[in-house]
């Protein structure tokens, strides 16, 4: 019993230290943002003083408590993926006050698709690379656990708009890109209202609603609770039974809302955005 209590004290101590550092960092960040024309003033005590330190506290504590699960996923992933169990990808985060552009960060996930290629060296279609292990990983949402380190690092929040691909972002209009005035989240209002089962229009509107309706502690708790329900019910994991959801640009092209020329221009813009 004494050993368990000591472990709990260590976990709380480490998480509290991380939260304190996050609080100081957030105040420094806020000073920088106040000088930017696109600065979004946080609404209320929770968003301004509590949300970021609490995110760091919870994520740091969760990473320690779930360390046996994380170790298992690393080993199982290395075996089933025949190599690196981690998958990292460039995603747009909160707008940088120095550049006026979305910060690009490396999203960390546990790999759910293999790197199998055809005879020409091209990756096989997603449904061919998504094996039974990967399907179970996604169904349990355990592939998202790597994002705990993104939250600790400050790239993400526990609750916020889900970080989309850079090639999705460039197709968003100015109103939709307001979703990047806050940290992107492990879960958000869209995820507890349908996850990948939602259309792109509804998904992006939920992100804007989350910001414009006011970010509150009770609101975040409700989103987390409803997300957990969705995970256990395994609802909205995929869109129309596809292995992966269609990109926003592909969706707009199929709907005739962009033409091929604009589509190609935006794809090139996405490549230059990451490089730049």
WOUR-V68826 format. One record per pair of residues at least 24 apart in sequence whose C-alpha atoms are under 6 Angstrom apart, sorted by the first residue. I is the first residue (numbers start at 1). GAP is how many residues later the second one is. Records with the same first field share a line. If there is no record, write none. Layout:
I = GAP ; GAP
This chain:
11 = 50
15 = 42 ; 45 ; 46
16 = 41
19 = 34 ; 37 ; 38
22 = 31
23 = 30
33 = 64
36 = 61
55 = 103
56 = 96
59 = 89
81 = 33
85 = 25 ; 26
86 = 24 ; 25
87 = 24
91 = 74 ; 75
92 = 74
93 = 91
94 = 86 ; 87 ; 88 ; 89
95 = 85 ; 86
108 = 38 ; 39
109 = 34 ; 35 ; 37
110 = 33
127 = 116
156 = 27 ; 28 ; 29
157 = 26 ; 27 ; 28
158 = 27 ; 28
159 = 26 ; 27 ; 28 ; 29
160 = 24 ; 25 ; 28
161 = 24 ; 27 ; 46
166 = 104
167 = 103
168 = 80
179 = 29
192 = 34 ; 35
194 = 42
195 = 41
196 = 40 ; 41 ; 42 ; 43
197 = 39 ; 42
